[in-house]
Amino acid sequence: MIELRGNIPPVITPLRPDGTVDLPAVARLTEHLVHGGVSGLFVLGSCGEGPTLTTAVRTEVVKAFQAEAAGRVPVLAGVPEAGTRRVIEAAEQAMAAGADAVVVMAPQYFVFDGHEPVAEHLHAVAASTPAPIVLYNLPSATQNPITPEVVDAVAVLPNVVALKDSSADWDAYTQLSDAARQHGLAVFQGAERLIARSLDHGADGAVAGIANIDPDVVTAAIGAAAAGDRAALARAQGRIDTLFGLYEAGFWLSALKTAASLRRLCGPELTAPLPRLGPGGADRIRAVLRRAGVPVLDAADE
């Protein structure tokens, strides 16, 4: 089984205006992230527009990032579907395209009472494949949280290796973290404002969208926590909090991709119906990046 830890960003998907994958930008983004000290690439998550991409584009994304990673770091692939059989099919496609592990959320769209349907869904997906499985708690999108009871029911399978929590709820995170650790799972924090606190609490790493823009700061936070340097950890979290301000410019994913475009990593294109930023959005993001000390294009150079 794969061993996961450290800085594993949920990678944005570089797209051309016609919706196809921008392969040169995939190469630039991959090098930017690997040189920033990441220990894995999580593609086709929310930041990667996994739920809005076609099956063909998803496959191309996995292949493209795997080719550019070239064995330096593993590539994890999200499988954002609502039905159990659809998730199993998406997992098979991701692994056939070269993914090293699969990231699986709770069921989407339909809201359930109790944890049993969530546990049955995740157990069925994990049991269907030998692929390493990362459980992904994102209740804001699924409306069905992964609970400690779900972790207990699913983590008995040997290929369930890690948990990512993006609930942004500290109490929920600590309960999930404790449950996951009892089963030997690696634990990752996905809420940027809770990275330092989680690392101090023993998290194995972070899956932070902001790392697309500045992977070094997330890597620094993880290194500071490992060294027991709380002052350095606090400084890194302060810079992460500053960067978090870019989301105030408009729709969060459009803001993130605009920030990436200001770093010449990729263009700002998104899949429909995701909205682009309004007037002045890029200027607001440019100001945030400069406050955080991140190199950025001047308006005249765009």
N, C-alpha and C positions, 0 to 999 in steps of 0.2 A: 504493500500500500504506500501511496505517496505521503510524504511528511510535509505539512504545510505550516508556515509561520512567517512572521515579518510583514512587510509592506506588499500587499496584493491589491493594487488598484482596480476598481471597476472601470474598465477601459472604455472611453468613448469610441464610437465607430466613425472613422473618417469617410465622408460621402461626397461624391460629385453632385453638381446640381441636378443631374438626371437620375439620381438615386442609386447609382452603382458605387461600388467600393473604390475609394481612392487609394490605390495600392502604394504609390510613392509616399503618401501621407501615413499609411500604416507603417512603412519602414521608418519614417522620421519619428513617429510617436513611439514605436517600439524602442528605438535607440535612446530616445530621451528618457524613457522609463527605466530601461536596463541600466543606463549610466547613472540614474538617480537612486540606484540601490534596491529596486524592487526585487521581490523573491517569487513573483508569479504575476500572471496577467489574467484577470477575470473579464472575459468578453461576454457580450449579449446579456448583460444585466440591465438595470434601469438606465444607467449612464450610457450603455452601449445600444440603447433603443431596441433591445431584444424583442419586446412585445409588439413592436410596430414594423419590424423587418419581415420580408418574405422568407420562406424556407430556403430558397436558393441563395439569397443574400446572406442569411445566417451561416450557411455552409461555407460560402466564400470568405466570410469574416474569420471563422475558425481556421480555415486553411491558410489565410494570409498571415494572421498573427503567429500561427505555429511555424510557418516558414521563416518569418523574420526572427522569432525567438530562437530558432535553430538549436534547441536543446539547452539554452542558457538558463531559462526559467520555465516552469510548467505553464500551460494554458488551460484555464478553467472555463467552462462554457455554461452559460445559463440556458435553461429550457423552459421559457415562460409560456406555458399553456395551461388551460383550465382543467381539462379532463385527464384522468390517470393514463388512459391509453395514448392520448396525444403527447403527454410528457414522456412516456416510455419511448414512443416513436422519435421524439425530438432528441432524447438522450442517445438513442442508437445512431441517429444522423450525426450528432456532435462527435461521438466517439469515432465514427467512420471517417469524419473529416480531420481527425487528429487530436481532438481534445484529450488532455491528460486526466481530467476530472470533470464532474458535472455538478452544477449548483442548482438545487431544487427548492422551490418555495412551497408553501401551503397551497391548497386548492384556491383558485381565483373565481370571481364572479358570484358564485352562490355562497351565501353566508350560513354557517352551521351553528347549531347549539352543541356545546360540548366538544371535547378534543378528539373523540373517537374517529370521525370521518377524516380529520387531518392526519392522524396517526396511520390509519388504514391506507390512505393515499400515498404518504411518504414511504411506508413500509413496502407497498406494492412496487413503487418505482425502484427503490433500492434493491429489492429482491430480484428484479428483472434483469439486472446487469451486474457484471463484475467490476464496473467502473467505480473509482472512488467517488463518494457522494459527500457534498457539503450541504448541510441544511441551512436554509436562508429564511430568517424571520423578518418579514416586511409587512406587518399588519395594515399599514396605511394603504397598501396596494391590494392585498388579498382579502382584507377584512376578517381573515381567519388566522389568529396568532398561533405560532408554535409555542407550546407550553412545556414546562418541565415533564408533564405526563407524556407528552408526545415524544420528547427526547428519550425518555425511559423506554418507550415502546419500540422506537426505531433504532436506537443506538446499539441494540443487541446484534444487529447485522454487521459483519466484519468489515464491509466496505464503506460504512458511514464513518467518516474520518474527522469532520470538522463542523462547526456551527458559526454562522455569521448572523449577528443581531443588528438590525437597523430600525428598531422600534423607537430609538431615542428616549426610551423610558429606563431610567437607571435601575429602578426596582425590578422591572421585568428582565433587564439584562443580567443582574446579579443572580436571579433565580435560575435563569437559563444557563448562565455560566457555571454555576455550582452543579447543576444537573449534568451538563456536558462533561465536566471534569471527572465526575464520578464514573463516567464510561470511557475515559481516556481520550475524549475528543479535543482537538485544538479549538480555541475560541477566538473569534475576531469581532472587533467593534466596527460597525459601519456608520455610526453617527459621529460626524467630525468633532463636534464640541465635547464629546465624551472620550476622545482617544486617550488623553493623558491619564484621566481618572481610571479608565479601563486597564491600561498598561500597568498602572500602579497597583491595580487589583489583581494582576496576574494574567491579563490577556496575552495571547500568543502573537497578536498582531492586529493590523487594521486594514479595512477595505474601504478606503476613503476616496470619494470622487475628486476631491481637491488635489489628490496626488497626480492626477492627469496634468495639472498645471505646474505643480511644484512637488515632485516626488521626494526631493531631498529633505524637505522639512518633516515629512512623515517618517522617512527612514531615520532621521535624526532623533525624533521622538522615541522611536522603538529602541534605538541604540542607547539613548539616555536612560530609559527605563531599565534596560538590561544591565547597565553599569551602576544603577542605583543613584544616578545623578538627578535628583529632583529639581534642582535649579535649572539645569539644561532642559529637562522635560517640560517645566513650566514655560520656559522661553519658546520652545517649539510649539507648545499649545497656543501661546499668545500669537505666534505668526499664523498658525492654522486658523485661529479665530478671526484674524484680520482678513485672510483670504476668503473666509466664509462670507464676508460682506459682499462679495461679487454676486451672490444669489439675490441680493436686494435689487439688482438692475432689471429684473423681469422674470419670466419663466425660467426656472432653475437650470434646466438642461440647455436651453438656448444661451443662458449666461455662461455656462461652463464651456460650451463649444465656441462661443465668441471669445472667451479668454484664451482658449487654445489657438484660435486664429490669430490673436494678437501676439502670440508667441511663435507664429509661423509653423505650428505643428500640423494643423489641418484647417479646412474651411469650416464655416459656421452652419453648413447645411444640415437640416434635420428631416426625418420622415414625416409625412402628413399623418395626423393633423397637428403635430407639435408646432407651437407658435414661435416665430422669431422675435427678437427684441424690438422694442419701439425706438423712436428717435432719442438719441442721447444715451442709449444703453451701453454702447461700446465705450463711450467716454467715461461713464461711471465705473465700468470694469477696469479700464486703463488706470484710473486713479487708485482703485483698490490694489491692483497689482504693484503699482509703484510704492504705495504705502508699505506693502509687504516686502519690498526689496526685490521683486521679481522683474527681470528684464522684459521689456515690452516694446512693441512698435509704436512710433509716433503716428499721430493721425495722418500726417502727410505721406507716410510710408506704406499705408494700407493698400 
